[in-house]
């Protein structure tokens, strides 16, 4: 396979300054306005942008449809205008002047990479730039949180850490990565190789993040994460009160959790750094939906920059959990997309987030529709629709603790006939898996506008069906 490579200089229109480099990758700094030009023979590109000492954003731009998706890791774009008649994009940014005021290159954003999306075909000529790596399935939540996969009997094995030889196989591909998420169904801070893996990824140069329940965020761990410049840590909390937290997460340590996050925020301030970005997340269910507005205030209290929410994912078979007087029935706790409580609480939470300057995002189509409006935080103007298009078979790889490779954590087989695993790194090289027969089959379905049955649990399933 030949990897498609580009010269950043080929895309730069007006408003860009000299090419810069740190010996690892090249980038170009913009002024307050800058134009990107695209060759007419390509269908689209992903654009990887960052601000000096700011978090980063990835944009997915299609020539026919315009801006189709964006991964917001830090709001610094003021406007993103697509100019399809000229195959150009005009970018306007907030003033990001920091450091030396005379250094004009420190105003604006950095275009760090341009990857072709002309890979909408069975064989992918471009390696993925988003890696999800499950580094452990061990968790200190015992018994598990009521909605966790671990609550389903015999579903998840307990394994300590990802084997070194699997990490070694992936090392050559990390240099191409933009985002590496060290998250699975376990607690990353229990992984004995966590910081060794972060060093392999080079978390100081690649946006590295993970999810955590936050209870193991000791002083030593906080200092290590800040010193290694972890990009973000996403805390799973699911409640704004100690009572609801105890029901859902089976722990009576709500105060300890809040204190751990506050201490991390204080450490960042003392070190004058934006890293790691602090995110708190909530899986919405009937038991906690009314606490969503208060969850925004919790974010402000602990020093979080962002709140992410999602609905309970679809499951095939139902299960129930009894937890000290709390009876949890998974399917009865699921919230319908047209439930008035969902709309009322999301909109109220959105209003509070805007007032407090907190990023507020949803991972489901129903929530996204509620959040998309003229007063949405950091909205980007575009004459095109923003209906999600699944790009994961071309851009993302999910590596399981057992060496398995998939496109997405939402891939779930309906029966034994539907294989969701592309291959295993114990048996094959990564590039062979990336362009193997199963990967080709998945891509071919999307190319031919057939939404795979294996994607039935995707939070965007309803609007992605063709």
N, C-alpha and C positions, 0 to 999 in steps of 0.2 A: 504494500500500500504506500502511495506517495502522499505525504502530508502537504496540503496547500499552504504556501507561505506568501505573505504580502509585505510590501514595503509601505510603512505608514505614510511616508512622504507622498505616495501616489494618491492618497485620499484627501490631502489637505488643501482646502480652498483658502479664502480670505480669512484673516483673523488669527492665524496660528503662528507661533514663534518657533525658534530653532528646535531641532530634534535633540533630546537629552537622553542620557543613559546612565545606569548605575553599574554597568557591566553584566547585568542579569537580563534586563529587557529594556527596550527603547520606548520613549513616549514623546508626545508633543504637547506643550502647554498652550492653552488658548488665551485670548483676551476675553473681554466681557461678551463679545459676539464672535462667532466663528462658523465657517461653512465647511461641511464635509461633502465631497463629491464621490459618486459611486460609478464604476464601470457599467455600461448598459447591458452587458452580457451576463450579469449575475442576478439571481432572484432576490437576494437579500443578504444581510449581514447581522451579526451580533456585534454590538459596540461596547467596549469595556472602558468605562470612564472613572476617574477618581479626582478628588481634590486634595491639595497638599494637607497632610495630617487630618484628612477627613475620611469617612467611610466611602465605599465605592458603590457604583451602580452598573448594572449590565442591561443593555437595551437590545431588543430583538426587532429588527426592521426588515420588512418585506416590501419589495418594490411594488407589488400589485396591491397589497392591503394596507401598507403603511406601518405604523408602530403597532406590533401585535402583542408585545408583552414587555415587562420590565421587572427587573429584580432590584428593588430599592434598598440599598444598604446605607444610604446617607443622602439627605435631600440638599442638593446644591444647584440643581438646574432650575432656572427661572422659566424657561420656555424651550420647547422642542418642536420646531416647525418643519414639517415634511414638504418638500418642494418636488413633487413627482415629475413634473414636466422637464425639470433639469437634472433629475436623478441626484438631488442634493438634499441635505438636511442642514437647517440653520439652528444653531444652538446659542441661547442666551443664558448667562449664568449670574448667580449672585456674586457679590464681591467677596472673594476668598483670600484677600490679601493677608498674609501672615508672614512672619519672619522679616527679612530685609525689605523695606518698602521700595527701595530702588530696583529690586529684582523683578522686572516686569513679568517674568515667566511664572511668578508665584501668584499671578492674578488669573482666576478662571479655573479651568479643569484640565486634566491630562487625559489625552486619548492614549490608552496603553495597549490596546489590541483591537484588531478588526478580523473577525473570523467569518468565512463564507458560509452562508446558509443555503448555498447552491448545492446542498447535500441532501435535498429531498429526493433521494433515490435509495435503492436497496443497499448498495455499498456506500459507506460513509468515508469520504476522503479526508475528513477532518476529525481529529481525536476529540473526545468530550472535554469540556473545560469546567464542568462541575462534577465533583466526585463526592459521593456520600459513602462513608466508610464506617461500618459497624465494628467498633474496636472491642466491645465487650457486651455480653448479655446479662452480666451480673447486676443486681440492683439492691440497694439498701432499703428499699420500700418492701417490707415483708410483714404482713401480707401485701400483695401488690395493690396499686391504685385500682379502684373498682372498675374503671373502663379500660384498663391496660390489657394488651394481648396476653400478658402473663397470667391474667385472671382466667383465661380459657384453659381448661385442664389439658395437660400433655401437649401444649402447642409449642412452647419455647423451652429449649434446653438451657441450662446454666453453664456458661463457658467463661473462663477468666479473661483472656486477652487474645487479640488477633496474633497468629503466629508470625514470627519475624520474617520467614521466607515469603509470605504473602505480601508483606509491606515492601520487601526488597524487589518483588516483581513489579510493584506499582511505582517505585521511585522514579524511573525514567519518565513517567507520564506526568508526574507532579509539576515538572517545569512548564508544562503546557496548561496547567490548571489556573483558573481564576478564583474558584471557590472550592474549599474542601471542608465538608461537614463531618465531624467525627462522632456521629450519632447513630444509634440503633435502638433496640428495646431495653438497653441497659443504662447504667449510670457511668458516664465516661471517667469520672473522678475515682472510680473503683478500678480502672484499668491500670495495671502496674507499669505499662509501657506508654501511658498517655503522653508524657513530656518527651519521651524518645521519639514517638511518632510525630509529634509536633515539630521536632527538630528535623526529621526526615522531610517533612512537607515544606519546611522553612516558613513558619507562620509569620515571620517578620516581613516577608515579601508576598506571600499568598494569603488571601483572605480566608482565615481558618476559624471555624466556629464549632460549637456543640451545644446540645440541650443538656440540662441538668436539673435535678430537683433541689439543688442548692444546699442540702444539709451537710455536705462534706466540704464546703467551701471554707476551709480552715485558713488561718493567717498565712501559713506556708504556701498553700495552694493559690491563694489570692496573689501573693507576691510573684510566684512562678508564672502565673497567667499574664500578669501585667508586664513582667520583664520579657516574656516571649512575644509580646504584642499580639495576643489572641484577638481576632477580629471582632467576635461577638460571642456572648454566652446567653442562651435563651432559657430562662428559668420556667419550668412547668409548675404552676401553682394552682390554677383552676378554682380559686376562691378568693374572696375579699375579706372573709371573716374566719376566725379560728374555728368556729363551730362547723362551717361548711367544709373547710380544709380538712378537718378531722374525719368527716364523713367520707369524703372522696378519696383522700390520700392516706387514710389509715394511720395518721401520725398526729401527735399532739405537740408539734414543734413549730407552730406558726410564727411565734415570736422569735425563735432562734433563726428561722429562715429569713425573716425580714431583717434581722440584725446582720446576718451574713452578707446580704446584698448591700445594705447601707455601708458596711465596712469596705466592700469592694468599691463602691462609689467614692467613698472618702479617700481611699488609696489612689484612685485615678486622679483625683484633684491634687493630692500631695505630689504626685509625679507629673502633673501637668500634661496628661495624656487623654486622648479620646478613646483609648482601647483598654479593655474590650467594651464594645457597645453593649449596654445592658437592656435585654428584652425580657418581658414577662409574658407568659401565654396562658390562655384559658381555653379548655375544651368545653364548649357550651352544651348544657343539658338542662332539663327541667329543674333540677335541684339547685343550679347556680345562676340561671339566666338573669334573675332579678338583681344579682350582685355585680353585673357587668359595669354599670356606671361607677360603682364604688371601686371597681378594679382599676379604673383609670386613675382614681385618686391614690390608690395603693402604689401605682407606678410612680407617681409624683413623690410620694412619701419616701420610697426606697431609693430614688434617684435613677429610675429606668428611663431610657430615651424612647422606648417603643413598647406598644402592646400589640400582640398578635392573637387572633382568636380563630377558632374553627369549630365546626359542628362535629358531633360524634360521627365517626365514619360508618359506612354501611357494613353490615356483617351478614353472613349467610345464616348461621345458627345463633339463636338467642342464648344468653346465659344470665344467671342471677347471682348476686352476692349479698350475704348478710354481714353487716359490720356494726356490731355493738348497738343494736336497735335500729340501724338504718338498713332498709331493704332496697337494694339496687337491682332493677330489672332493665337490662340494656336497651331493649327495643322500646319499652315504655318511657325511657328517659330521652329518647331521640326527639328533637324538635323539628316540626314541619317548617319548610321554608316560608309558608304563608301564615305562620303563627303570629298573631298581633304582638305577643310578648317579645318575639325576636326583633321585629321592626322597631317597637317602642324603645327597647333597651339599647339596641345598636345605635339608633339615632341620638339618644340621650348621651350615650358614651362617646359618640363622635363629637358632639357639641362640647363635652367636657375636655376631650383630648385637644381640640382646637384651642380652647381657652388656656390650657396648660402647656401648649406647644409640644405635645407628645405624639409621635407617629402612631397611627392606628390602622392596622391592616387585618384583612380577613382572608382565609384560605379556601373559601367556598364561594360558588357562583352566587348563591342567595345573599350572602353577606357582602360580596363585592358590589352587587347591584345597589344595595342600600348605601354603600360608602361612596359610590361614584356620583358626584354632583359638583356644581360650580364652586362650592365652598369646601371641597375636600382638601385635606392637608396635602400640600405640595403637588397639586394636580398639574398635569402637563397637557397643554393644548394640542389637539391634533384633529385634522379634518376627517380622519378615518375612525372607524369603530375599534374598540379594544377587546373584542371577543377573544377569549383565550384560544390559542392554537397549541396543541401538544407538540413541543419541540424536543422532549426528553429523549426519544430514540436517536436523536442526532447530537444532543448536547450534554447528556447527563448519564453517569454510570453509578450504580449503587452496588457496593461491594459488601457482601455478607461476611460474618465472622468465619464461616465455613469455606470461604473462597468463592462463593457463588457470585455471579454478576447478573444484575437486572438493570432495567431502565428506571424503575420507580418503586417506591415502597407501597404504592396503592395497587400494584399488580397482584391479583389474587385469583387462583384457579377456581373455576366453577366445578370442575371435575378433573380426574386424572388425565384426561385427553388434552387438557390445555396447559402446556408447559410455560411457566413464567420465568424460568432461569435460562439465561443465554449461554452459559457455560460455567466452568469452574477453574479457578486459577491453579488448583492442585494438578490439573490435567492439561491445561492449554495456556498459551501466552495471551496477554490481554488483547492485542491487536487481532489475533485469530478469532477470539470470542466476539469482539466488536463488529467484525464483518462476517461472522459465522452464519449458518443457515437459519437459526432461530431469529437472530437480529434482523436478517434480511426479510423474514416473513412478517415481523412486526412492522418494519418500515413500509413494506409493500402494502399492507392494509391501510395505513394512513395515507399513502400516496394515492390509493384507489378509493379514498373516502369511505373506508369501512372501519368503524370504530371497534377495536378488538373487544371481544367478550371478556377477556381477562382484565379489562380496565373498568369493570362495572362498579367498583367501590370508589372510583376517583371522585373527589369533591366537585369537579367540573363536568361530571358525566352527563348531566342533563342538557347542558348547552353545547357539549362537544359532539353529541351524537349526530351523525350525518343522515 
